[in-house]
């Protein structure tokens, strides 16, 4: 994915549309996190992903959650927190007299575990009442979604595993969604959005906690953030960093208090430089010493001076040139007494005329700094040039121009600077490598947590499937029991039906059973033989609708008597024609069919040829 311009355009779009400036983040890590999100949504180019963001506003949340790796935990790196609680917190409490407030800043707090860890440490050191009265924990982050989780202060039992049992019982209360930090102590923890690179820092901080946040930024952004931290921290305060952050290249801002546990103190920054001046008194010269000998002494001293010196009188004429100056600038005795402004030395290697005028007017030494000079046929030298006015008894005696040869010093300074830059580069590369490793570890930790979550979900699903399987097995057992019961009842019903059919077939008369609506329910074989209709043709049909040669209308009254409230039997003899077309006297007996309460719910019709069935009729 080689789209440098597209990547830069995407960063600019994020800055303009949502106010997130990621230019201070390490480019390699930033590209890797954005590409990971692009792979998840199936987009290959930065330009297409920018279009996707424009039409899918909800994607911003998922993108920022991917970029801002919110990997944190309670008391992360427990030994370092133990050192903080045992050594640093008592020092802070001793330095802040009661009732002054104690201010703590948890920078890049993610979902709040670090801020609440600091609150528990301070509450243990001060006691709950003093903690609520004096302590303010300011917790900031760039991720609004993480801040929302932090403000709710509710965490799962898995997240609270790192909290010692007695602290978890003391500072958290159980709820339906997990365990929540105690509301009365939660008021002392204040959450807010803060961009460590762009936004102003919180001031007068006694303990600043920022663990494993700097490693995501470029060296330039790190310097800016540490500048903010230096401003924010109180003179008596401490900076608590993560285990991969050593600040080896920012010793002008912070120095280690305990490098092993990554605790630092600030370097006080001042705009004024202290300067020292030394005054020496010249020894008195014996009064009897002659002026000529005194002049010779001064000339000899000037001649053997280790630096090149030129002396000019108030009128600007050359008064003296020592041996070093003559050799360096090829100035012979003929130049004595000549105007300095006429000589090449007055403007090369540097303009001396304006410096002489300034030194004379202001009556103080003028430093021209280091200047390169290459003598004829020689090697280049570095000269430190100063112009000093000479005053005596209130009058101007002239100026001295000193050319100090600092070539060797410059060479050593350059080597030292080069070595220092190489060392800083090596340290930065080492720190960058450590930070990259830490970032990779964070990503692996995040991936591992995702896999653990997936595994938990799969395990939960498996348990649900096992529960469903057990329920299905139990249901199957119940169905088998019901089926066995049904088979038993079916066998009993078949046996009863067989007995009933045997009884109905053995009566020798036609038997018809009707319900209260006079729908045919039973039609025995004798009835089929008598009237020529099978049972499957008549069952469920109204009795009156049957096409048989029996005057069914004459049966209405006997059936009504049998189905009446009293349920009395009734009978009559009518003329009918059987299925063979023979006319006969049909004897019909209607009997009520009663339920368990004695109420009629149907009727039984007994029909027979009166002559062929003399005995049943007689019995009836």
Secondary structure, DSSP 4 states (H G I P E B T S, - for coil): ---HHHHHHHHHHHHHHH----TTB-HHHHHHHHHHHHHHHT--SHHHHHHHHHH-TTHHHHHHHHHS-----TTSSHHHHHHIIIIIHHHHHHHS-TTS-EEEEEES-TTTHHHHHHHHHHHHHH-HHHHHHHEEEEEEES-HHHHHHHHHTEE-TTGGGGS-HHHHHHHEEEETTEEEE-HHHHTTEEEEE--TTTSPPPPSEEEEEE-S-GGGB-HHHHHHHHHHHHHHEEEEEEEEE-TT---TT-TTTEEEEEGGGTEEEEPPP-S---------PPPPPPTTS-HHHHHHHHHHHHHT-SSEEEEE-TTSBEEEE-HHHHHHHT--GGGTTSBGGGSGGGTSSS--HHHHHHHHHHTS-EEEEEEEEE-TTS-EEEEEEEEEEEEETTEEEEEEEEEEE-HHHHHHHHHHHHHHHHHHHHHHHHHHHHHHHHHHHHHHHHHHHHHHHHHHHHHHHHHHHHHHHHHHHHHHHHHHHHHHHHHHHHHHHHHHHHHHHHHHHHS-SEEEEEETT-BEEEE-HHHHHHHS--HHHHTTSBGGG---SS-GGGGHHHHHHHHSSS---EEEEEEEE-TTS-EEEEEEEEEEEE-TTS-EEEEEEEEEETTTTHHHHHH-
